[in-house]
Structures are given as structure tokens and as C-alpha cells.
Amino acid sequence: MTGKAVAPWIRTRLRTAPGAAAALALLALVTAWLAAAYPRGVDTYEDEGLRRTVASAPPGRTALQFTAGAPGLALPDDQRAAMVGPEPMRQRFDAVVRNVPAPLTSDPTQSTYGLRTTRKLPSDEPYLPRPNGLPPRFTVASQADLGSHSRLVSGRLPAGSADQKTAEAEVAVTVETAKSLDLRAGSVLHVAGIGRPPLAFKVTGVVEPLLPEAGYWSALPALRTPQLLPASDDRDAPKYWHGGLLLAPTAAATLFATDGKPEMYVQLAPQTTALTDRQLTAVKASLASLQSGPSLSRLHTVYAASSSSYTELDQVLRSYQTVRDSIDPVVAVAGFGTATVAAVVLLMAGGLAASRRAAELALLRARGGALRQIAGRLLAESTVVVVPAAALGLLLAVLALPDGRFGPALAAAAGVAALGCLALPVRAALTHRTVRSAAERADPVREKPSARRTVAELTLLALAVAAVFALRRRGTAGGPADALLSAAPVLVGVIAALVLIRLYPLPLRWAARPATRLRGTVGFLSLARAGRAPGGGALPLLALLTALTTAAFGGSVLAGSDDARDRAALYATGTDARIGSDLPLPGDLPGRVSRVPGVQGISPVSIEYSVPLPAGAGSGQGAGGDEGENPGAIDRTTVAGVDPASYARLTAGTALGIDADRIKAPPGAPGKAVAPGKAVLPAIASPAVAHRLGKEPVTLHVAGKDLAVRVIAVQDRSAAVPQSDFLLLDTAGLGAKYATVLLVGGTSLDGKALREAAAGAHVSVALRSEVRQEYADSPLQTGAGHIYTAAVAAGAGLAALALLLSLLRGAPERSALLARLRTMGLTRRQGRSLLVLEALPSALLAGAGGALTGWASIALLAPGIDLAGLALANTGGIAPVGAELRADPMSLALPAVCVVLLAAGVAAAQAWWSGRRGTITELRAGDAR
């Protein structure tokens, strides 16, 4: 080994075995691509989820709003007017924008500023609408850059300068304001002045917002859309119209002459196009600085001494972070599982290469080859193949996912390359530490675990127990992803693999004893071979069990997410579709809806809201009639009258189903006062209402009638009133003459057709399919689901590859054995049976062990797994239904069956191929290759 080689080692080896080199390069490429794509995929969906969360939140919550009192209170009027002129206000706006600390940035296209009233100004013009006799009130704002954010519908934009002494100022209104308040170009609105005659605002133009939902118009919605507001906090208080008037910036000083308490304001819409999840901590720090930190102190200098800031963007970011932190640990489970299987496959590939070249390496050692030199040459040989393939995999991942971080992807690809390069030389060095002529027999039946292996297994067992205990105690919703918690299912699979490896010889020995008494030799030979086949030891079983556990866990996670969405959508609509209104529905509406394609049934419902519950009824009342002793008691509920037959048909087979016969009203005159001896209406109630009413008949005042009802069943939710406490009665007993809700059942309902059928009835139409889609319509949820599915699929593919590598390792020996046995009279059918039966014990062990381990890991970890964040979008991580993890039978059984079928299929294919090659070919000299 010290002399100069006649031919270069690497070139010679690559030319000798180009197929093996190409296979290793392909394995390294795919594994590196998967490893590099995983962190970039996670970055991509997290960034998109953060941007969607901020962009979809109401602009009034996400805008950075800065306010300051009216400037120059002690100055003359002309100086005060100059301070709120267009140029000084623009300079203040620019100073505020410059003061926003990075990485927080504003969107200049939707940011604005001006002077506005903080107190609503009433206008008592006779032509203005008064819903309850109260005059409308207005917020007046000199919002900058109106022309760039609106389209002129009629008239012209306000112009001209004005100050505190001006009798009239020009304003504009939006189309919605003009329509609701009966305004048009030329209308004049008078508001009270301070120490002067009333100030007149003349409407010179009507404008239509270009982007009505964007920050310019939605941070202060009253400027865009008038609102009906109550005059006080009383529930029955009269209401008045509140609208907005858009004043010309050159006339801002006129607001000083009103009683509106004007203030300067700047509203900055956040820039979301470049916002990333990695900036989340820095953005929150910037918001804290603006709200009560150094940035706010600088605002006192550059904007106004009385500056204050307000935003709910930090709460929006916190809601996103809560959902993300509940999703990340669940997704990390798939990542850990797939990474473990990939590592095992790379090790098995190195082991397979070392096994095929065992005779060559043993000869080199016997002829004086140094272990370091042999390992170095093997390392160089592997590096030439693996490193370029891993680099290409990294490049493909970057091209496929251009938005993720490069650092984690590079580290993952480098890890794959390092493991792929070291697998062969390390395995060869460990196998050929001492010079020997042939490798010793090592099979599960005769192999004795060493003390070091026992210590390592006990260490892994301790880690698995700690991970399971921590996950059950803390759960996945308690914070960001933790490596030990996310690795809990993988650790459970690893422990199960180690236990099965130790137990594997026992069933083989038990089965071999009765097999010796059989007349045929196939059964005995297959069992004997199963315990002695060089399949790679614990690595194949470790890969299979880890992959099966991850697949079962991942399939159950995805199935649980789908189930949570289905139930949440059902509880939101009650049936396949829901058509509702606060007013009586038209009498011909059921007929129109029933003619819509796909509609299979309709059930009318009459709903009465805020029905008072009698005091002192049932057990909901505390001792002495004091409700304060029972804080969960309710005093009002919603009463729904349904047609028992049609309602039961629509809800049959769901969690909201009822027995129609149980709530049918007894014969009698409906709706009359109930005297002693009269019939009592049976009712189904929610738990809170049932607790309040008790089991005895009580009298309720519903829609002007006294009804005697008795709760005969308790149900958590109902299709008629899906999202609140309820009392369900027969419509015949309730005496309702009209319906307010239509429950619709059917398959493949067309939402557009339903809405067209209900057009003109002033109703809302909700489809269960659309609600379900809304729960999944979030980049965070959909991206995490895609990453999870891809990781589980990749793990399953790598596990199949591990099984193939395990079978390929012993393929030459099995082929030679078949050839020898055929010379002794073994038929091709018997040879096929021999190989299939030889492969079945390990495959059955892996399949059954994987299914059992998957079920055990789900049972152990389910209390700590929160699927709400993954399953339900737009809920802030708070699930409207239970989103717990349950074992999915299909996810447990299907991967296990596939493992067994794949092992049997490969064995049968090898038997068929060996038969085609012929006995002489398999028995030729030097068949150990």
C-alpha cells in the first residue's frame, strides 16, 4: 500500500461499478434535495402565513396610528392655521415615517395624515334621515391625497383655503355616505361653531374609493361607510347615523372653530410584502418601542409633544405566533421521522457497499493495507460521487423554493453529504479493524448484545420516556417547537425497533420446532434462513418501524385535522346549507330553494331570540334563589321551532341528529296559555338551559304566548341554533306562523344557484362546504399540511428503499442457494415459496410492530397534541370544536400491509429472475460478489 498505484483508485472503482456509483449519487441527490427543501418549505409557508394574517386583519387594527392634540393653543388664529397647512403637515408625516424603526416599514400607498375631529358634530338639516328622531353626526377629516385614492362620481373635489373665520368650507363624501344620508353635490351641512355662527360644510363632490378595504379608507371606516350607532350603552337605545366628511387639506384650520376637539393624526399602513417570520421578534420590538419606548420619545420631538401611538398589530402578530407555535411541533414530528429514515438509508447504503466488497477489503488488509489508508481511499471514492450529487440537490431545492433561508438548507444538505461520504469508510473500518480471512457470521439468532449496546439502548429509552412525559405534560400549544418533544414519536419507534430486535429470535425458534416435523423442507428452510439472512441487522427494522410510526402518526394527524374541519363546518351551519334572516322568510322561498339542483331536503325553522327563562326554575338556581352562587347560570336563551320529521331526516347520521318522535307536540290547541292538566311540550335543550330549567315542566313566554315545556333530552349542539344555547320545540306546539331559517340538505350544492334562488329575500346563505374551505384557507395551515404530507410520503419511500436494500444485501447468497437446491430437486414453485416465506417473518415483524408502535405512540402522545392550529384557520388557535388526535385505522393498517406485500413481491421477483438466469450462471466460480 506504500508504492505508487498503477491506476488511479477512484477512476478504477468508478469504472468497475458505474451502476453502484450512479445509484449512490441518485440517493444522495434525492436525500439532499429533501433535506434542503424541508426548512425552505417551512420558511415559505410561515412567511406567507404571516403576510396573510397581517393583510387580512382589519386595517384599523394593523395601522400604526399616531395622534397629537391641536397645535398652538396659545397662538393667534393665523399662526395656528399655518401650523396645520399642507406643507407643515407633510413635514410632520415624513418625520413620523422616518422615525419608524426597522424592520417595521410602512406602505406609502395606503398611509395618510391630516386633522380630524374627535367629537362627532351633529347636523340638524331637515333633509337628513333620522331613524329614531336623532340627527346624524359627522366626523370631519382633512385627509391628504384624496384624489389618488378615489374616483370622482359627481361634482368636483373640495378646494380653496379656509380658516377659523370662514363661513363655509368645501367637503366631499363617499358614494355610500351620499346614498345613506341623502347627500349630493351642492348639499350644505351646518354644524355649531365656538363663539361664532354655525359653520357650513358644502358638499362639492361625491367620490368612490378605489380600494375601499385598504388602509387609507378602512383605518377610520366612518369616512367611507356611514354607521348606525346607539345613542347610549342601553340595548334598546335609539340610534343615529354617523358619517364622514372629507375636508380639503387647505381648509383644515376651520375645524378649530368647531366643538369637534380636533387632533392631528398619522396612520401608517404596514408593509407586508417583505415581512418574514424571522423578523417577527424584531418587529414586535419595534412596535414596543413605538408604543412606549425610545421611538415614542423621539416622536415627542419630531411630531408633537403630546404625541401618542396606538396599534393592535402586536396582537395580530401574537395571534399568528400562537397558531404557528401550535403547528410547528406537529410538523416537526414528520421532519424528525423522515430525517431518521433518511439517515438509516444512507447508513444501509454504505453497509451494502461494504458487504459487497468485504472480500476485497479483507484481501487488502491481509496483504498489509493500513486501515487508515483503506478508509481514506473509500472516503475519497464516496466524496467524488456524493458531494456533487448533494450540491445538485441543494441547487434544485433552492430553485424549487426560492423564498426560504439558505443557511438551514445548506446545513441540511451538508449533513446529508457528510453522512453519505462517511457511511462506507466508517463501516469498512469497523468491520475490518482486525485482519481476518472472512467475516464472522452475525445473525439475529446467534448475535449477543454487548454491554455498550445495552447502555445505548437504555439511554434511548430514558430519552423516549422523558419526551413522552414532557409532551403529555406541556403539549404542543405551550410554545415553539422543541426538538425532544417533536422527536417523541420517533424515539418511541426506535425503542420499539430495539425491543423487537431482541425478541425477534424467540418466535423463529418457536416456529422452527414444529416445522421440523413437517414433510416438506420449505417451511423449515425458510425459518432457518430468516434468522441467518444477512439483511443488515437492526438498521432495516429501525428504518421500517420509524417510517411506519411516522406514517401512522402523520396519517392520524391529517385525518384528525380533516375530521375537525368537518365537525366545525357542521356546527357552523347545522346542515349542508343554511338560509337565514332576522325577518320572516317569504312564503315561496322553500319552493324556490327546493328546485335548485342538488337539493334533497328542506326543513323550516322558526327562531325566537332572547327568550327569558323563569327565575327559580330547575337546579340552575342557587339556594335562596340567588343566581350569583352559580356564575354559569343563564337567564335568556334561543327557542327554535322545528318540523320534527324533516329536521330529523336532514340531521340523521350527524352529531346533531334527533329522534323525531320524542319532540312531537301532543294534540291540542297550540300557543294557548297552559292551565293545570293541559299538555306539556317536550323539548331538547343545551346543557346550560337544561340545567336552568330542570326536569319538571316550566312555563315560558315565547312570542307573546305562554307555553309549558319540559326538557326530555340534552344535546350539546343543534342544527337549528348551532352556536349558542337553545331550546328545541315542535313548531306545531310553538304556534309559529312563519320561518326565519331554512335548513337545506343535499349533495354538491351550488352556492351561486342557492343565492340566486334566495335573491330579494334579504337573507344570508351559508354552505357547509364553503365554511369548511374557509377553515383550511390559510397559507399557514395549507402549507403545513403539504409539508407534513410530503414528509410522510418521503419517509414511506425511503422506508421502502431501506427494505429493498435489506433484501438486496442477501440477494447473491439467496440466488446461489436456490441454484444449489435446484440441483437437488427443488422446483421453481418451491424456490419461490422459500424466498417469500424467508422474507415474511421480518416483514410481518416490521408491519405488525409498526402498526402497534404507531397506535401506542398516538395513545401515549394524544393528550399533548393540539391539532387546532393545523386544522382550523382564522380561529387564532382556539378551536370551535375538539381537535384531538385519534388513531386512524387506515393510517395504521395500510402502511403495514404495504410493507408485507412489498417484501413478498421482491422475494417472488428475485425467485423468478434467478430461474431465468439458470443454475450454471448462479454456481459459476467466484460467485461471492
Buried (B, 14 or more C-beta within 10 A) or exposed (E): EEEEEEEEEBEEBBEEBEEBBEBBBEBBBBBBBBBBBBBBBBBBBBBBBBBBBBBBBBBBBBBBBBBBBBBBEEEEBEEBBBBBBBEEBBEBBEBBBEBBBEBBBBBEBBBBBBBBBEEBBBBEBEEBEBEEEBBBBBBBBBBBBBEEBBEBBBBEBBEEBBBBEBEBBBBBBBBBBBEBBEBEBEBEBBBBBEEEEBBBBBBBBBBBBEEBEBBBBBBBBBBBBBEEBBEEEEEEEEBBBBBBBBBBBBBBBBBBBBEBEBBBBBBBBBBBEEBBBEBBEEBBBBBBBBBEBEBBEBBEEBBBEEBBBEBBBBBBBEBBBBBBBBBBBBBBBBBBBBBBBBBBBBBBBBBBBBBBBBBEBBEBBEEEBEBEEBBEBBBBBBBBBBBBBBBBBBBBBBEEBEEBBBEBBBEBBBBBBBBBBBBBBBBBBEBBEEEEEEBEEEBBBEBEEEEEBEEEBEEBBEBBBBBBEBBBEBBBBBBEBBEBBBBBBBBBBBBBBBBBBBEBBEBBEEBBEEBEEEEEBBBBBBBBBBBBBBBBBBBBBBBBBBBBBBBBBBBBBBBBBBBBBBBBBBBBBBBBBBBBBEEBBBEEBBEBBBEBEBBEBBBBBBBBEEBEBBEEBBEBBEEEEEBEEBEEBBEEBBBBBBBBEBBBBBBEEBEBBBEBEBBBBEEEEBBEEBEEEEBBBBBBBBEBBBBBBBEEBBBBEBBEBEBBBBBBBEBEBBBBBBEEBBBBBBBBBBBBEEBBBBBBBBEEBBEEBBBEBBEEBEBEBBBBBBBBEBBBBBBBBBBBBEBBBBBBBBBBBBBBBBBBBBBBBBBBBBBBBBBEBBEEEBEEEBBBBBBBBBBBBBBBBBBBBBBBBBBBBBEBBBEBBBBBBBBBBBBBBEBBBEBBBBBBBEBBBBBBEBBBEBBBEBBBEBBEEBBEEEBEEBBEEEEEE
